[in-house]
Amino acid sequence: MKHTREITALVAAPLAVWIVGWSHPLVFDAALGLIALLALYEFLTLGQRKGYRVPIVLCMTVAFFILAAFVLEPISVEFGVFVTLLVIPGWYVLSHPSLEEALPSSAIAVLATLYVGMLGGSIIRLRGDFADNGPKLVFFLLLVVWLGDAGAYYTGKTLGRHKLSPLISPKKTVEGGIGGLLSSVIAAVVIHFTFFPAFPLVHAIIAGFILSAAGIVGDLAESMWKRSAEVKDSGTLIPGHGGFLDRFDSIFYTAPILYTYWSLIVRGFKTLNIMQG
């Protein structure tokens, strides 16, 4: 269906805005957890398509534990990582896999679980750790990355000439990447002057550029996995956008970067200025 991509975005946007900006924290956490687990399921099925045996239920259970650890402070997130590194390889030992597939199968299962669990969990912390700035930071992340993605798509479609990574994603172009970077920076500037003046302009510009560049890498990483599995999309649950991993790969990849930048750089500069004053 023509314009399915745009129609899906228009329908989902109001719900997403409410969940990020005004819902109860547990509603946001539950929504993010559901998205992450669906993305994990899609990731694991990529491994299955290559003929590897992956324990989907076990991996999703462990990922749920990791995501819960980001919500429930008494539970150690690091302990969730330890559980992943112990339980999943242990499952392979006890299930007696063929030695030829043991390394790639267990590596796929561990990577997928940690990738979605840890990076998805960082979005939960991004909203929950910074009081009133938390929802604004999530909006900043989503708008900068997704508008950058849209800018890259339309710029590449109209002006694209030079392939960015022909072996991984033949349709992505250098011109599209530049258009995406510019779109993200412009989005960051607009966000600063509209609803997030607490994000200093210089830092907003720098963060917008970094997030856009990292988002391109995250998107290419997922494209690499899909091409290895010989599929176009990781799933079909989001009309016009593929699967949840397709839509949120760059968000997962960039969320810990924004969390770190805000924690160490933006708040660090504020603290230094207060101390000097």
N, C-alpha and C positions, 0 to 999 in steps of 0.2 A: 504493500500500500504506500502510495506516495506521501511524503511528509510525515510518515509514522514516527520518525525520530523526534520531530518538533512537537507533535501532538502528545506523545508520551511525556515529554518534558513539561509541557503546559499543564497536564493533568496532575503529575506528581509534585510539581513545584510547591503549590500551596500547602500540601500535607508536610513536605519536607521542611518548609519554613516554620510551620507551627511546631513540629517535633524538635527542631534545633533551637528555636528561640523562646518558646513559651511552654513547652510540655514539662511535666514533672521529670526530674532527673532519671527516675527509674524507667519512665516511658522511653526516654532517649536511649538509655542503656539497653533496654530490651530490643528496641528497633535496630540499634547498631549491632547487637549480638545476633539478631536474626539475619541481617544482611551478611555479617561475617561468616556465619555458619553455612549459609547458602553459597557464598563465594568459595568456602573451603570444599564443599561438596563438589562444585564445578572443577576446582583445582584437582581434586583427587581423581575425578573421572577422566581427566587428561592422562593421568598415569595408567588408568585402566585401558584406555584406548590404545596405549602403546604395548599392552599385553602384560603389564605388571600387576601383581596382586597387592592391593592396599586395603587395610582394615578401616573402611569408611566410618562405621559406627564408633569404633574405638577412637579414631582421630578426632571426630566431631565431639566426642565426650571430653577428651583431653583439652580441646580448644575451648569448649564451654567452661571448663575449670579455669583456664588461663584468663578468659574474658571476665569471669566472675571475680577473679583475684584483683582485677583492676577496679572493680566496684566495691568489694568488701575489703576494706583496709587491713583487717587482721590477717587475711590470707596473703602470704608472700607470693608476689608475681614470679620471683626467681624460683620458688618452689614449683610453680607450674611448669617452668622451663625444665627443671630437673625431672619432673614427672614425664614430660614429653621424651626426654633423652633416655630415660630408663624404661618406661612402659612400652613404647612402640617397638624399639629394637628387641625388647624382651618377648613381645608377642610373636615376632618373627622367629626367634629362637625356639619357642614352644610349639609353633605351628609347623616346624620342619619344612621350610621352603627349599626349593632347589638352590644350590649354592650359586649358580649362575645369575639368578635374579635377586638374590638376597641383598646385595649392596645397592643396586639402583632402586629396588622396591622400597626398602627401608629408608633410603635417602629421600625419595619423593614424599613418603608419608611424613617424615620428620620435618622436611622443609615446608610442606604445605601447612602443617599444623602450626608451626612457629610463625610462619609468614603471616597467616591470617590472624592467629591468636594474639601475637605480640603487637603487630602493626595496627590491627583493629582495636586492640585495647588502648593504644595510645590516643585514639580519637575520644574514647571515654574519658581519659584523664585530661585531654585538652579542654573539654567542656566543663569538667568537674573541679579542676584544681585552681582555677583563677577567678572565682567569684563571678561578678557581673560581666567580666571580660570573656569568660569561657564561651558562652554562646556566640559572641561576636568573633572570637577566634575561629570557631567552627565555620561560621558564615564566611569569614575571610578565606579559609582554606578551600571551601567548596567553590566559592565564586572565582577565586584566582585560578584554581586548577581547571575547573570546568569551562570557564570563559576562555582561558588559554587554549584548552582543547578545541573549543568551537572556533576560535580564531585560527588555529592551525589547520583545522578541517577546511574552512572556507577559503583561507588564503592558499592552501595547497591545491585546492580544487580549481581555483581560478588562475593562480600564478605559478604553481609548482612546475619546476623544470628539472631540478637536480635531486636525485634520490638521496635520502638521508641514510637509510640502511636497507639496501635493496634485497639482501638475503633474508632479513628478518621481516621487514614490512615494506614491500615494494611500492605501496601507495603513499608512504610518508616522504615528504620532500624537505630539503633545506629551507626553501622559501616558506613552507608551512610552519616549520619550527620557528623561524624568525617571527612570522605572524603571530604564533602562539605566545612567544616571549613578550612581544609588544602588547598583545591583548591582556596578558596577565599583569604587566606593569601598570597599564592604564586602569585596569580593574582595581588594583591595589590603591592607586591614587584616588580614584572615585570613592572607594570605601573609606579612606581616611577622611575625606572632606564631607562625607554624608553621615554615617552612623558610628564611625570608629576613630574619632580624633585622638583617643588614648594611644593608638598605634602611631608613633611619630612618623612623619612623612618619609624621611630618609630611610628609616627602617622598613616601612611598608614597601617602598620601592625595591630595596635590597631583597626583602623576603619574597616579594612577588616574583622577582627574577629567579631566585634560587628555587622556589617551589615549582615554577614553570619548567625550568631546566630538569629538575629532579623528576617531575611528572612525566616528561618525555622519556627519561630513562626507565621509569617504572612501567610505562605503557609498552615500551620496546621489550622489556623483560617478559611481560605477559605474552606479547606477540611471539617472542622466541619460543616460549613453552607451547603455545598453540600450534605454531608451525611445526615444532618437533612432533606434536601429537597428530598433525595433519588435519586440523579442524580450523574453520574460519572464526567461529565464536566459541567462547567457553560454555555458553548456554543460550537459551532462547526465552528466558522468563521475563525480560524487559523488552517489549516491542520496539524495534528500531535501534536498540542499544546492545543487543546480544544478551549476555548473562550478567549476573551481579559482579563477577570477577572482572568482566570487561568494563563495567561502568565504574567500579570502585578501585581498580588496581592502582591508579595514580594517587587516589586519596589515601589508601593504605600506605603507599610508599612515601608520601610527603608529610603525613600527620606527625610522625616523631621529629621531623626536621623543624616544623613550625613550633612544636612544643619546646624543643631545645633552644631555638632562636629566641622565643619569647622569654623563656626562663633565664637563660644565661646572658643574652645580649640586651634585650629591651629592658628587662627588670634589673639587670646588672648595671646598665648605664644610669638608670633612675636611682638605684641605691648609691652609686658612686657620686652622683650629683648632690644627693642629700647629705652624704658624709662630707663632701667638700664645702657645702653651704653652711 
